[in-house]
Amino acid sequence: MADKGDIGWRVLAGAAAFAGGFAAKKAITMAWKKSTGKEPPANPESPEVALSEALTWAVVMGVGVEVARLLATRAAAKHWSKGTGELPAQLRAES
């Protein structure tokens, strides 16, 4: 059974990843609008959307959101280790 520290870390990491992903989606959408002058594709899977536009949107959004999640989770881990004195068990390097 998970202990309170494990549950606490999972909640903190999940919240950080969600917040990072949410912020990244907003920022990427705004940057897309500013750089292209139009809305991002609402449905990139649609054949009515140019393949180049759909692929560009998918790559930019995928990479951007995952990088934001990674950075947010790492920041949460740093905060966690400052508060508890050690990294969460899931993040410790195995010796």
C-alpha positions in Angstrom: 0.0 0.0 0.0 1.2 3.5 -0.8 2.3 5.6 2.1 1.3 9.2 2.7 4.6 10.5 1.2 4.0 8.5 -2.0 0.4 9.7 -2.3 1.5 13.3 -1.6 4.2 13.2 -4.3 1.7 11.7 -6.8 -0.8 14.5 -6.1 1.9 17.2 -6.3 3.5 15.8 -9.5 0.1 15.3 -11.1 -0.9 18.9 -10.3 2.4 20.2 -11.6 2.2 18.3 -14.8 -1.4 19.4 -15.4 -0.5 23.0 -14.7 2.5 22.9 -17.0 0.6 21.2 -19.8 -2.3 23.7 -19.5 0.0 26.7 -19.5 2.0 25.3 -22.5 -1.2 24.7 -24.5 -2.3 28.3 -23.9 1.1 29.7 -24.8 1.6 27.6 -27.9 -1.9 28.5 -29.2 -1.2 32.2 -28.7 2.2 31.9 -30.4 0.6 30.0 -33.3 -2.0 32.7 -33.7 0.7 35.4 -33.6 3.1 33.7 -36.0 0.6 32.4 -38.6 -2.1 35.0 -38.2 -4.8 32.3 -37.9 -6.3 29.9 -35.4 -4.5 26.5 -35.0 -6.3 23.6 -36.6 -9.2 22.5 -34.4 -9.1 19.0 -35.9 -5.7 18.2 -37.4 -7.0 14.8 -38.4 -9.4 16.3 -40.9 -8.5 15.9 -44.6 -9.6 19.5 -45.0 -6.5 20.7 -43.0 -3.3 20.8 -45.0 -1.0 17.9 -44.0 1.9 20.3 -43.5 -0.1 22.4 -41.1 -1.5 19.4 -39.2 2.0 17.8 -38.8 3.5 21.1 -37.7 0.8 21.7 -35.2 1.1 18.1 -33.8 4.8 18.3 -33.4 4.9 21.8 -31.9 2.1 21.0 -29.5 3.4 17.5 -28.6 6.9 18.6 -27.9 5.9 21.9 -26.2 3.5 20.2 -23.8 5.8 17.4 -22.9 8.7 19.7 -22.3 6.5 21.9 -20.0 5.3 18.8 -18.1 8.9 17.6 -17.7 10.1 21.0 -16.4 7.1 21.4 -14.1 7.6 17.9 -12.6 11.3 18.5 -12.1 10.5 21.8 -10.3 8.0 20.0 -8.1 10.6 17.3 -7.3 13.1 20.0 -6.3 10.5 21.6 -4.1 9.6 18.2 -2.6 13.2 17.4 -1.8 13.7 20.7 -0.1 10.7 20.1 2.1 11.3 16.4 2.9 15.1 16.2 2.6 14.9 13.5 -0.1 13.6 12.9 -3.6 10.4 10.9 -4.1 11.1 7.2 -4.3 10.1 7.1 -8.0 12.8 9.6 -8.9 15.7 8.3 -7.0 18.6 6.9 -9.1 19.0 3.2 -8.4 22.6 2.4 -7.4 
